[in-house]
Amino acid sequence: MEEEHVALYVKHLEELKTVASIRENERKKKRETKSNKKYEEYDWPLLIQSGTLQTPKVKELDKYLTKHSLPTVGRKDDKVKRITAAWLLYS
């Protein structure tokens, strides 16, 4: 009886490992898709106007800054402020 429980437990652990691996692969694909996204594929006005400019990652914000010849140095908050100010200034 005890061997049966051990076998079931081992099987359960293997299933958990498989599910974790699948989730990690899905997250990896999602990250790759985001990192391959081009500047033109973002709805920058919507992100700025809706106040959701904090949502993109720093690398994604750098795409906007680079495209508009703005400095890419600084913290994320600084980059968000820089993008917002530039957009308000030139819109």
C-alpha positions as CSV (number, residue, x, y, z in Angstrom):
1,M,0.0,0.0,0.0
2,E,2.8,2.4,0.9
3,E,4.6,1.8,-2.4
4,E,1.3,2.7,-4.2
5,H,1.2,6.1,-2.4
6,V,4.8,6.8,-3.2
7,A,4.2,6.0,-6.9
8,L,1.2,8.3,-7.0
9,Y,3.2,11.0,-5.3
10,V,6.1,10.7,-7.7
11,K,3.6,10.8,-10.6
12,H,2.0,13.9,-9.2
13,L,5.4,15.6,-8.9
14,E,6.2,14.8,-12.5
15,E,2.9,16.2,-13.6
16,L,3.6,19.4,-11.6
17,K,7.0,19.7,-13.2
18,T,5.5,19.2,-16.7
19,V,2.9,22.0,-16.0
20,A,5.6,24.3,-14.7
21,S,7.7,23.7,-17.8
22,I,4.7,24.4,-20.1
23,R,4.0,27.7,-18.2
24,E,7.6,28.8,-18.4
25,N,7.7,28.1,-22.2
26,E,4.5,30.2,-22.6
27,R,6.1,33.1,-20.5
28,K,9.3,32.9,-22.6
29,K,7.3,33.1,-25.9
30,K,5.4,36.1,-24.5
31,R,8.6,37.9,-23.5
32,E,10.1,37.2,-26.9
33,T,7.0,38.5,-28.7
34,K,7.1,41.7,-26.6
35,S,10.8,42.2,-27.1
36,N,10.4,41.8,-30.9
37,K,7.6,44.3,-31.1
38,K,8.4,47.3,-33.1
39,Y,7.9,51.0,-32.2
40,E,5.1,51.3,-34.8
41,E,3.1,48.4,-33.2
42,Y,2.5,50.3,-30.0
43,D,-0.4,52.7,-29.5
44,W,1.7,55.4,-27.9
45,P,-1.0,58.1,-27.8
46,L,-3.4,55.7,-26.0
47,L,-0.7,54.6,-23.5
48,I,0.1,58.3,-22.7
49,Q,-3.4,59.6,-22.6
50,S,-4.8,56.7,-20.6
51,G,-2.0,56.9,-18.0
52,T,-0.8,53.4,-18.7
53,L,2.7,54.3,-19.8
54,Q,4.0,52.5,-16.7
55,T,2.8,49.2,-18.1
56,P,5.5,48.7,-20.8
57,K,9.0,47.5,-19.7
58,V,11.9,49.9,-19.8
59,K,13.2,48.3,-23.0
60,E,9.9,49.1,-24.6
61,L,10.0,52.7,-23.4
62,D,13.5,53.0,-24.9
63,K,12.0,52.3,-28.3
64,Y,10.0,55.5,-28.1
65,L,12.8,57.5,-26.7
66,T,15.2,56.3,-29.4
67,K,12.7,56.9,-32.2
68,H,12.3,60.5,-31.0
69,S,16.0,61.1,-30.3
70,L,15.4,61.5,-26.6
71,P,17.9,60.4,-23.9
72,T,17.4,56.7,-22.8
73,V,19.3,57.1,-19.5
74,G,17.5,57.3,-16.2
75,R,15.0,55.4,-14.2
76,K,11.6,54.2,-15.5
77,D,9.7,57.1,-13.9
78,D,12.1,59.5,-15.5
79,K,11.6,57.9,-18.9
80,V,7.8,58.0,-18.5
81,K,7.9,61.7,-17.6
82,R,10.2,62.4,-20.6
83,I,7.9,60.6,-23.0
84,T,4.8,62.3,-21.6
85,A,6.4,65.7,-21.8
86,A,7.7,65.2,-25.3
87,W,4.3,63.9,-26.5
88,L,2.5,66.9,-24.9
89,L,5.0,69.3,-26.3
90,Y,4.8,68.0,-29.9
91,S,1.2,67.0,-30.1
